[in-house]
Amino acid sequence: MLFAALVFVIVNLVVDLIYPLLDPRIELTSAPRRRRRSRAATSTTTPALTESTSVDIDAVLEEVR
């Protein structure tokens, strides 16, 4: 049982170390990224979504990055 746990941990470690090499979306940087806080993120109230609410998905995705 202990051997199986050790193998599991080692395999997971190897996968975690190889994954950035296989996935081009992951950047290999050591510096922490600074996140911009939008006004919506600092607001204490959030407006309710209605049928007339429109969302620019490209702008939302750009803020997340």
N, CA, C and O atoms as CSV, one atom per row, in Angstrom:
chain,resi,resn,atom,element,x,y,z
A,1,MET,N,N,0.821,-1.197,0.000
A,1,MET,CA,C,0.000,0.000,0.000
A,1,MET,C,C,0.864,1.260,0.000
A,1,MET,O,O,0.578,2.218,-0.717
A,2,LEU,N,N,1.914,1.249,0.804
A,2,LEU,CA,C,2.814,2.401,0.854
A,2,LEU,C,C,3.520,2.590,-0.482
A,2,LEU,O,O,3.733,3.719,-0.924
A,3,PHE,N,N,3.882,1.483,-1.124
A,3,PHE,CA,C,4.539,1.559,-2.425
A,3,PHE,C,C,3.609,2.186,-3.463
A,3,PHE,O,O,4.050,3.007,-4.269
A,4,ALA,N,N,2.347,1.816,-3.454
A,4,ALA,CA,C,1.374,2.372,-4.396
A,4,ALA,C,C,1.205,3.869,-4.169
A,4,ALA,O,O,1.093,4.629,-5.130
A,5,ALA,N,N,1.185,4.297,-2.926
A,5,ALA,CA,C,1.065,5.724,-2.621
A,5,ALA,C,C,2.293,6.479,-3.112
A,5,ALA,O,O,2.172,7.579,-3.651
A,6,LEU,N,N,3.467,5.900,-2.930
A,6,LEU,CA,C,4.708,6.530,-3.381
A,6,LEU,C,C,4.729,6.645,-4.907
A,6,LEU,O,O,5.115,7.683,-5.444
A,7,VAL,N,N,4.323,5.606,-5.593
A,7,VAL,CA,C,4.258,5.647,-7.060
A,7,VAL,C,C,3.263,6.707,-7.510
A,7,VAL,O,O,3.535,7.446,-8.456
A,8,PHE,N,N,2.128,6.790,-6.854
A,8,PHE,CA,C,1.111,7.787,-7.195
A,8,PHE,C,C,1.671,9.202,-7.058
A,8,PHE,O,O,1.467,10.038,-7.939
A,9,VAL,N,N,2.368,9.472,-5.972
A,9,VAL,CA,C,2.936,10.801,-5.732
A,9,VAL,C,C,4.001,11.119,-6.779
A,9,VAL,O,O,4.036,12.231,-7.304
A,10,ILE,N,N,4.855,10.169,-7.083
A,10,ILE,CA,C,5.926,10.408,-8.055
A,10,ILE,C,C,5.354,10.637,-9.455
A,10,ILE,O,O,5.816,11.522,-10.175
A,11,VAL,N,N,4.365,9.856,-9.840
A,11,VAL,CA,C,3.748,10.049,-11.153
A,11,VAL,C,C,3.090,11.420,-11.237
A,11,VAL,O,O,3.210,12.097,-12.258
A,12,ASN,N,N,2.405,11.835,-10.194
A,12,ASN,CA,C,1.784,13.162,-10.195
A,12,ASN,C,C,2.830,14.264,-10.260
A,12,ASN,O,O,2.616,15.266,-10.942
A,13,LEU,N,N,3.938,14.109,-9.580
A,13,LEU,CA,C,5.012,15.101,-9.627
A,13,LEU,C,C,5.583,15.200,-11.035
A,13,LEU,O,O,5.795,16.301,-11.543
A,14,VAL,N,N,5.828,14.075,-11.658
A,14,VAL,CA,C,6.364,14.073,-13.026
A,14,VAL,C,C,5.382,14.732,-13.992
A,14,VAL,O,O,5.789,15.528,-14.839
A,15,VAL,N,N,4.115,14.415,-13.877
A,15,VAL,CA,C,3.105,15.023,-14.745
A,15,VAL,C,C,3.052,16.530,-14.516
A,15,VAL,O,O,2.963,17.292,-15.479
A,16,ASP,N,N,3.106,16.973,-13.266
A,16,ASP,CA,C,3.084,18.405,-12.968
A,16,ASP,C,C,4.297,19.118,-13.554
A,16,ASP,O,O,4.189,20.269,-13.977
A,17,LEU,N,N,5.434,18.461,-13.584
A,17,LEU,CA,C,6.638,19.084,-14.130
A,17,LEU,C,C,6.647,19.085,-15.661
A,17,LEU,O,O,7.227,19.985,-16.267
A,18,ILE,N,N,6.026,18.111,-16.284
A,18,ILE,CA,C,6.012,18.015,-17.744
A,18,ILE,C,C,4.872,18.829,-18.360
A,18,ILE,O,O,4.984,19.274,-19.502
A,19,TYR,N,N,3.807,19.023,-17.640
A,19,TYR,CA,C,2.612,19.670,-18.190
A,19,TYR,C,C,2.897,21.034,-18.825
A,19,TYR,O,O,2.376,21.290,-19.911
A,20,PRO,N,N,3.692,21.929,-18.218
A,20,PRO,CA,C,3.972,23.221,-18.878
A,20,PRO,C,C,4.709,23.067,-20.211
A,20,PRO,O,O,4.596,23.938,-21.074
A,21,LEU,N,N,5.438,22.011,-20.390
A,21,LEU,CA,C,6.130,21.796,-21.657
A,21,LEU,C,C,5.167,21.361,-22.758
A,21,LEU,O,O,5.414,21.619,-23.936
A,22,LEU,N,N,4.085,20.709,-22.387
A,22,LEU,CA,C,3.131,20.202,-23.364
A,22,LEU,C,C,2.017,21.188,-23.689
A,22,LEU,O,O,1.459,21.141,-24.786
A,23,ASP,N,N,1.684,22.075,-22.767
A,23,ASP,CA,C,0.573,23.007,-22.945
A,23,ASP,C,C,1.117,24.407,-23.225
A,23,ASP,O,O,1.669,25.033,-22.319
A,24,PRO,N,N,0.978,24.918,-24.454
A,24,PRO,CA,C,1.540,26.231,-24.793
A,24,PRO,C,C,0.837,27.400,-24.102
A,24,PRO,O,O,1.356,28.517,-24.116
A,25,ARG,N,N,-0.328,27.167,-23.500
A,25,ARG,CA,C,-1.034,28.255,-22.819
A,25,ARG,C,C,-0.398,28.611,-21.489
A,25,ARG,O,O,-0.667,29.682,-20.945
A,26,ILE,N,N,0.434,27.740,-20.961
A,26,ILE,CA,C,1.060,27.972,-19.665
A,26,ILE,C,C,2.401,28.649,-19.881
A,26,ILE,O,O,3.244,28.148,-20.625
A,27,GLU,N,N,2.600,29.801,-19.223
A,27,GLU,CA,C,3.859,30.524,-19.333
A,27,GLU,C,C,4.793,30.081,-18.220
A,27,GLU,O,O,4.370,29.885,-17.081
A,28,LEU,N,N,6.061,29.925,-18.557
A,28,LEU,CA,C,7.053,29.520,-17.569
A,28,LEU,C,C,7.708,30.768,-16.988
A,28,LEU,O,O,8.779,31.174,-17.439
A,29,THR,N,N,7.080,31.373,-16.001
A,29,THR,CA,C,7.630,32.559,-15.352
A,29,THR,C,C,7.656,32.338,-13.854
A,29,THR,O,O,6.865,31.575,-13.301
A,30,SER,N,N,8.590,33.028,-13.211
A,30,SER,CA,C,8.666,32.913,-11.760
A,30,SER,C,C,8.157,34.167,-11.061
A,30,SER,O,O,7.892,34.141,-9.859
A,31,ALA,N,N,8.019,35.271,-11.803
A,31,ALA,CA,C,7.543,36.516,-11.207
A,31,ALA,C,C,6.026,36.463,-11.061
A,31,ALA,O,O,5.338,36.011,-11.976
A,32,PRO,N,N,5.496,36.914,-9.931
A,32,PRO,CA,C,4.040,36.925,-9.759
A,32,PRO,C,C,3.400,37.951,-10.686
A,32,PRO,O,O,3.939,39.035,-10.908
A,33,ARG,N,N,2.244,37.587,-11.217
A,33,ARG,CA,C,1.531,38.498,-12.106
A,33,ARG,C,C,0.714,39.477,-11.290
A,33,ARG,O,O,0.062,39.102,-10.315
A,34,ARG,N,N,0.756,40.737,-11.698
A,34,ARG,CA,C,-0.062,41.751,-11.041
A,34,ARG,C,C,-1.425,41.756,-11.706
A,34,ARG,O,O,-1.533,41.816,-12.931
A,35,ARG,N,N,-2.446,41.694,-10.899
A,35,ARG,CA,C,-3.808,41.686,-11.423
A,35,ARG,C,C,-4.397,43.072,-11.273
A,35,ARG,O,O,-4.294,43.707,-10.224
A,36,ARG,N,N,-5.018,43.524,-12.354
A,36,ARG,CA,C,-5.717,44.802,-12.290
A,36,ARG,C,C,-7.074,44.583,-11.655
A,36,ARG,O,O,-7.770,43.613,-11.957
A,37,ARG,N,N,-7.434,45.480,-10.787
A,37,ARG,CA,C,-8.761,45.398,-10.180
A,37,ARG,C,C,-9.671,46.361,-10.911
A,37,ARG,O,O,-9.402,47.560,-10.980
A,38,SER,N,N,-10.726,45.838,-11.445
A,38,SER,CA,C,-11.682,46.692,-12.132
A,38,SER,C,C,-12.608,47.333,-11.105
A,38,SER,O,O,-12.675,46.907,-9.953
A,39,ARG,N,N,-13.308,48.350,-11.542
A,39,ARG,CA,C,-14.251,48.995,-10.627
A,39,ARG,C,C,-15.332,48.020,-10.189
A,39,ARG,O,O,-15.805,48.079,-9.054
A,40,ALA,N,N,-15.718,47.130,-11.078
A,40,ALA,CA,C,-16.758,46.157,-10.738
A,40,ALA,C,C,-16.283,45.212,-9.639
A,40,ALA,O,O,-17.078,44.773,-8.807
A,41,ALA,N,N,-14.995,44.900,-9.637
A,41,ALA,CA,C,-14.467,43.983,-8.626
A,41,ALA,C,C,-14.392,44.641,-7.258
A,41,ALA,O,O,-14.457,43.955,-6.238
A,42,THR,N,N,-14.256,45.964,-7.220
A,42,THR,CA,C,-14.150,46.653,-5.939
A,42,THR,C,C,-15.501,47.150,-5.439
A,42,THR,O,O,-15.611,47.617,-4.306
A,43,SER,N,N,-16.514,47.053,-6.264
A,43,SER,CA,C,-17.836,47.517,-5.881
A,43,SER,C,C,-18.443,46.576,-4.843
A,43,SER,O,O,-18.231,45.364,-4.877
A,44,THR,N,N,-19.203,47.166,-3.921
A,44,THR,CA,C,-19.836,46.340,-2.891
A,44,THR,C,C,-21.193,45.822,-3.337
A,44,THR,O,O,-21.700,44.844,-2.788
A,45,THR,N,N,-21.782,46.477,-4.334
A,45,THR,CA,C,-23.076,46.020,-4.827
A,45,THR,C,C,-22.926,45.578,-6.273
A,45,THR,O,O,-22.141,46.147,-7.032
A,46,THR,N,N,-23.673,44.577,-6.637
A,46,THR,CA,C,-23.651,44.069,-7.999
A,46,THR,C,C,-25.055,44.183,-8.568
A,46,THR,O,O,-26.011,43.684,-7.975
A,47,PRO,N,N,-25.181,44.842,-9.723
A,47,PRO,CA,C,-26.520,44.954,-10.301
A,47,PRO,C,C,-27.036,43.596,-10.751
A,47,PRO,O,O,-26.270,42.733,-11.181
A,48,ALA,N,N,-28.326,43.427,-10.645
A,48,ALA,CA,C,-28.943,42.168,-11.057
A,48,ALA,C,C,-28.955,42.075,-12.575
A,48,ALA,O,O,-29.139,43.077,-13.266
A,49,LEU,N,N,-28.759,40.879,-13.082
A,49,LEU,CA,C,-28.813,40.673,-14.526
A,49,LEU,C,C,-30.263,40.647,-14.973
A,49,LEU,O,O,-31.111,40.011,-14.348
A,50,THR,N,N,-30.531,41.343,-16.059
A,50,THR,CA,C,-31.867,41.353,-16.634
A,50,THR,C,C,-31.762,40.931,-18.086
A,50,THR,O,O,-30.668,40.704,-18.603
A,51,GLU,N,N,-32.895,40.828,-18.731
A,51,GLU,CA,C,-32.889,40.447,-20.141
A,51,GLU,C,C,-32.200,41.495,-20.994
A,51,GLU,O,O,-31.643,41.165,-22.041
A,52,SER,N,N,-32.227,42.747,-20.571
A,52,SER,CA,C,-31.630,43.811,-21.373
A,52,SER,C,C,-30.127,43.957,-21.122
A,52,SER,O,O,-29.474,44.774,-21.771
A,53,THR,N,N,-29.579,43.191,-20.208
A,53,THR,CA,C,-28.151,43.274,-19.930
A,53,THR,C,C,-27.382,42.632,-21.073
A,53,THR,O,O,-27.651,41.496,-21.462
A,54,SER,N,N,-26.417,43.382,-21.604
A,54,SER,CA,C,-25.577,42.814,-22.658
A,54,SER,C,C,-24.150,42.735,-22.131
A,54,SER,O,O,-23.703,43.605,-21.384
A,55,VAL,N,N,-23.452,41.694,-22.527
A,55,VAL,CA,C,-22.098,41.470,-22.049
A,55,VAL,C,C,-21.184,41.340,-23.255
A,55,VAL,O,O,-21.453,40.561,-24.170
A,56,ASP,N,N,-20.097,42.114,-23.250
A,56,ASP,CA,C,-19.078,41.994,-24.288
A,56,ASP,C,C,-18.099,40.923,-23.826
A,56,ASP,O,O,-17.227,41.192,-23.001
A,57,ILE,N,N,-18.240,39.720,-24.351
A,57,ILE,CA,C,-17.459,38.587,-23.872
A,57,ILE,C,C,-15.969,38.800,-24.095
A,57,ILE,O,O,-15.160,38.340,-23.290
A,58,ASP,N,N,-15.584,39.490,-25.174
A,58,ASP,CA,C,-14.162,39.750,-25.417
A,58,ASP,C,C,-13.582,40.648,-24.334
A,58,ASP,O,O,-12.453,40.431,-23.894
A,59,ALA,N,N,-14.335,41.653,-23.897
A,59,ALA,CA,C,-13.861,42.539,-22.836
A,59,ALA,C,C,-13.747,41.787,-21.517
A,59,ALA,O,O,-12.809,42.010,-20.752
A,60,VAL,N,N,-14.684,40.912,-21.252
A,60,VAL,CA,C,-14.644,40.123,-20.016
A,60,VAL,C,C,-13.437,39.203,-20.020
A,60,VAL,O,O,-12.728,39.109,-19.018
A,61,LEU,N,N,-13.193,38.526,-21.129
A,61,LEU,CA,C,-12.046,37.626,-21.216
A,61,LEU,C,C,-10.733,38.388,-21.115
A,61,LEU,O,O,-9.771,37.879,-20.540
A,62,GLU,N,N,-10.674,39.599,-21.664
A,62,GLU,CA,C,-9.450,40.405,-21.575
A,62,GLU,C,C,-9.181,40.814,-20.130
A,62,GLU,O,O,-8.025,40.855,-19.708
A,63,GLU,N,N,-10.228,41.117,-19.368
A,63,GLU,CA,C,-10.038,41.469,-17.958
A,63,GLU,C,C,-9.533,40.291,-17.154
A,63,GLU,O,O,-8.743,40.464,-16.226
A,64,VAL,N,N,-9.980,39.103,-17.497
A,64,VAL,CA,C,-9.580,37.911,-16.757
A,64,VAL,C,C,-8.106,37.616,-16.981
A,64,VAL,O,O,-7.422,37.153,-16.068
A,65,ARG,N,N,-7.616,37.874,-18.167
A,65,ARG,CA,C,-6.206,37.595,-18.477
A,65,ARG,C,C,-5.316,38.524,-17.797
A,65,ARG,O,O,-4.098,38.433,-17.945
